[in-house]
């Protein structure tokens, strides 16, 4: 088991939201994603979200993990999170280390030097998700789904995603730019913090819509 927790996931998640600053355009995009999830939940028993980037190694993995946490935090049990790429590489070790520092626990499910598989959970969670690099149409990803591309390359290289109910482009700065530099940890934490905060925003809006009596208390 790989475990180097430095903070609680809840603390990181809540602090990220408190410090989130959004442009009007970015805020409107988050509202649009939340509105689509709410709309789909009116007609479906569950909804899948598939976060897509080129290599499925950093940003899309962070988004899947934080979306998984957000559904547990807000107690929305019928939203399921997945991720994929336009090609397969590996769940990058720097991403693993960053998420561990955010309080997530990684247990090796199937070891491979090229592309290990992890069971990912957090303190107090009753569930875990499977994390590894795969294409967005991998058999492990349930469909149909709302597709959210997290990098410009994936958005451009996926002109058509057949199983997508709706598609959104929510790009993040690639922390890869800081690999092997003194700013590496800081850059990964910055990206994780933004992803966490924006997913808090989205799920909070969904919760307010589907369970207003709980959020008004």
VEXDREN-2710 file (C-alpha; in Angstrom, 1 decimal):
% VEXDREN-2710
k/r/px/py/pz
1/UNK/0.0/0.0/0.0
2/UNK/1.2/3.5/-0.9
3/UNK/0.2/6.0/1.8
4/UNK/1.7/9.4/2.6
5/UNK/-1.3/11.4/3.8
6/UNK/-0.5/14.9/5.0
7/UNK/-4.0/16.4/5.4
8/UNK/-7.6/15.3/5.5
9/UNK/-9.4/15.1/2.2
10/UNK/-12.3/17.1/3.7
11/UNK/-10.1/19.9/4.9
12/UNK/-8.4/20.2/1.5
13/UNK/-11.7/20.1/-0.3
14/UNK/-13.5/22.7/1.8
15/UNK/-10.5/25.0/1.8
16/UNK/-10.1/24.8/-1.9
17/UNK/-13.8/25.9/-2.4
18/UNK/-13.4/28.8/0.1
19/UNK/-10.4/30.1/-1.8
20/UNK/-11.9/29.6/-5.3
21/UNK/-11.9/32.7/-7.5
22/UNK/-13.8/32.3/-10.8
23/UNK/-14.1/34.5/-13.9
24/UNK/-17.6/35.1/-15.1
25/UNK/-17.1/32.8/-18.1
26/UNK/-15.7/29.9/-16.0
27/UNK/-18.5/30.3/-13.5
28/UNK/-21.1/30.1/-16.2
29/UNK/-19.4/27.0/-17.6
30/UNK/-19.6/25.3/-14.1
31/UNK/-23.3/26.3/-13.9
32/UNK/-23.9/24.7/-17.3
33/UNK/-22.3/21.4/-16.3
34/UNK/-24.3/21.4/-13.0
35/UNK/-27.5/22.2/-14.9
36/UNK/-27.0/19.3/-17.3
37/UNK/-26.4/16.9/-14.5
38/UNK/-29.6/18.1/-12.8
39/UNK/-31.5/17.8/-16.0
40/UNK/-30.3/14.2/-16.6
41/UNK/-31.1/13.2/-13.0
42/UNK/-34.7/14.1/-13.6
43/UNK/-35.0/11.4/-16.2
44/UNK/-32.4/8.8/-15.1
45/UNK/-31.8/6.7/-12.1
46/UNK/-28.1/7.5/-12.3
47/UNK/-25.6/9.6/-14.4
48/UNK/-22.1/8.9/-15.4
49/UNK/-19.4/11.5/-15.9
50/UNK/-16.3/10.8/-18.0
51/UNK/-13.3/13.1/-17.6
52/UNK/-11.2/13.0/-20.8
53/UNK/-7.6/14.2/-21.5
54/UNK/-4.9/12.9/-23.9
55/UNK/-2.9/10.5/-21.7
56/UNK/-5.3/9.9/-18.8
57/UNK/-2.4/10.4/-16.4
58/UNK/-2.9/13.7/-14.6
59/UNK/-5.8/16.1/-15.0
60/UNK/-8.5/13.6/-15.9
61/UNK/-7.4/11.3/-13.1
62/UNK/-7.6/14.2/-10.6
63/UNK/-11.0/15.1/-11.9
64/UNK/-12.3/11.5/-11.5
65/UNK/-10.9/11.2/-8.0
66/UNK/-12.3/14.5/-6.8
67/UNK/-15.7/13.8/-8.5
68/UNK/-15.8/10.5/-6.6
69/UNK/-15.1/12.3/-3.4
70/UNK/-17.6/15.1/-4.1
71/UNK/-20.4/12.5/-4.7
72/UNK/-19.6/11.0/-1.3
73/UNK/-19.2/14.4/0.5
74/UNK/-22.6/15.7/-0.8
75/UNK/-24.2/12.2/-0.4
76/UNK/-25.3/12.0/-4.1
77/UNK/-25.2/8.3/-4.6
78/UNK/-26.4/8.2/-8.2
79/UNK/-23.5/10.1/-9.9
80/UNK/-20.6/7.9/-11.0
81/UNK/-17.2/9.2/-12.1
82/UNK/-14.8/7.8/-14.7
83/UNK/-11.9/9.0/-16.8
84/UNK/-10.0/8.1/-20.0
85/UNK/-7.7/9.4/-22.6
86/UNK/-7.2/9.4/-26.4
87/UNK/-4.3/7.1/-25.7
88/UNK/-3.0/4.9/-22.8
89/UNK/0.1/5.8/-20.7
90/UNK/0.0/5.5/-16.9
91/UNK/-1.5/7.1/-13.8
92/UNK/1.5/9.3/-13.4
93/UNK/3.3/8.8/-10.1
94/UNK/3.4/12.6/-9.4
95/UNK/-0.4/12.6/-9.6
96/UNK/-0.6/9.7/-7.2
97/UNK/1.7/11.5/-4.7
98/UNK/-0.3/14.7/-5.0
99/UNK/-3.6/13.0/-4.3
100/UNK/-2.0/11.1/-1.4
101/UNK/-1.0/14.4/0.1
102/UNK/-4.7/15.5/-0.3
103/UNK/-5.7/12.5/1.9
104/UNK/-6.5/9.8/-0.6
105/UNK/-5.3/6.2/-0.1
106/UNK/-3.9/4.2/-3.0
107/UNK/-3.8/0.4/-2.8
108/UNK/-2.2/-1.5/-5.7
109/UNK/-4.8/-3.7/-7.2
110/UNK/-2.8/-5.0/-10.2
111/UNK/0.9/-4.1/-10.4
112/UNK/2.5/-3.2/-13.8
113/UNK/5.6/-1.2/-14.3
114/UNK/3.9/0.4/-17.3
115/UNK/0.4/1.0/-16.0
116/UNK/-0.4/-0.2/-12.5
117/UNK/-4.0/-0.3/-11.3
118/UNK/-5.0/1.3/-7.9
119/UNK/-8.0/1.0/-5.7
120/UNK/-8.5/4.6/-4.5
121/UNK/-10.4/5.6/-1.3
122/UNK/-10.2/8.0/1.6
123/UNK/-10.6/7.9/5.3
124/UNK/-14.2/6.9/6.2
125/UNK/-15.2/5.9/2.7
126/UNK/-17.2/2.7/2.2
127/UNK/-16.4/2.6/-1.5
128/UNK/-13.3/2.8/-3.7
129/UNK/-12.7/3.5/-7.4
130/UNK/-10.3/1.8/-9.8
131/UNK/-7.6/4.1/-11.1
132/UNK/-5.4/3.4/-14.1
133/UNK/-4.7/4.9/-17.5
134/UNK/-7.2/3.8/-20.3
135/UNK/-8.9/5.2/-23.3
136/UNK/-12.2/7.1/-22.8
137/UNK/-14.2/4.2/-24.4
138/UNK/-12.6/1.5/-22.2
139/UNK/-14.9/-1.3/-21.0
140/UNK/-14.5/-0.1/-17.4
141/UNK/-16.2/3.2/-18.2
142/UNK/-20.0/3.0/-18.0
143/UNK/-22.1/4.8/-20.6
144/UNK/-23.9/6.8/-21.7
145/UNK/-22.1/9.7/-19.9
146/UNK/-21.5/13.4/-19.8
147/UNK/-18.1/13.9/-21.3
148/UNK/-15.8/16.6/-19.8
149/UNK/-12.5/17.2/-21.6
150/UNK/-9.8/18.6/-19.3
151/UNK/-7.2/19.5/-21.9
152/UNK/-7.2/21.3/-25.2
153/UNK/-5.5/18.4/-27.1
154/UNK/-8.3/15.9/-26.1
155/UNK/-10.9/18.4/-27.0
156/UNK/-9.4/18.9/-30.5
157/UNK/-8.6/15.2/-31.1
158/UNK/-12.1/13.9/-30.1
159/UNK/-14.3/15.7/-32.6
160/UNK/-17.0/13.1/-31.9
161/UNK/-17.6/11.0/-28.7
162/UNK/-20.4/8.6/-29.6
163/UNK/-21.5/7.7/-26.1
164/UNK/-21.6/11.3/-24.8
165/UNK/-25.0/12.6/-23.7
166/UNK/-23.5/16.1/-23.7
167/UNK/-19.9/17.4/-24.0
168/UNK/-18.2/20.2/-22.1
169/UNK/-14.6/21.5/-22.3
170/UNK/-13.2/22.3/-18.8
171/UNK/-9.5/22.7/-19.4
172/UNK/-6.8/22.8/-16.6
173/UNK/-3.1/23.8/-16.8
174/UNK/-1.1/20.6/-17.1
175/UNK/1.2/20.2/-14.0
176/UNK/3.5/18.2/-16.3
177/UNK/5.2/21.5/-17.1
178/UNK/6.8/21.4/-13.6
179/UNK/8.0/17.8/-13.7
180/UNK/11.5/17.4/-12.3
181/UNK/11.7/21.0/-11.2
182/UNK/11.7/22.6/-7.7
183/UNK/8.1/23.7/-8.3
184/UNK/6.8/20.2/-9.1
185/UNK/4.8/19.6/-5.9
186/UNK/3.4/23.1/-5.8
187/UNK/2.2/22.9/-9.4
188/UNK/0.5/19.6/-8.9
189/UNK/-1.2/20.9/-5.7
190/UNK/-2.4/24.0/-7.6
191/UNK/-4.1/21.9/-10.2
192/UNK/-5.6/19.5/-7.7
193/UNK/-6.9/22.4/-5.7
194/UNK/-8.6/24.0/-8.7
195/UNK/-10.1/20.7/-9.8
196/UNK/-11.4/20.0/-6.2
197/UNK/-12.8/23.5/-5.8
198/UNK/-14.6/23.5/-9.1
199/UNK/-16.1/20.1/-8.6
200/UNK/-17.3/21.3/-5.1
201/UNK/-19.0/24.1/-6.9
202/UNK/-20.7/21.8/-9.4
203/UNK/-21.8/19.2/-6.9
204/UNK/-23.0/21.8/-4.5
205/UNK/-25.3/23.2/-7.2
206/UNK/-26.6/19.7/-8.0
207/UNK/-27.3/19.0/-4.3
208/UNK/-29.1/22.3/-3.9
209/UNK/-31.4/21.4/-6.8
210/UNK/-32.1/17.8/-5.9
211/UNK/-32.3/18.1/-2.1
212/UNK/-33.1/21.7/-1.3
213/UNK/-34.6/20.8/2.1
214/UNK/-31.1/19.5/3.2
215/UNK/-29.1/22.5/1.9
216/UNK/-31.5/25.1/3.4
217/UNK/-31.0/23.7/7.0
END
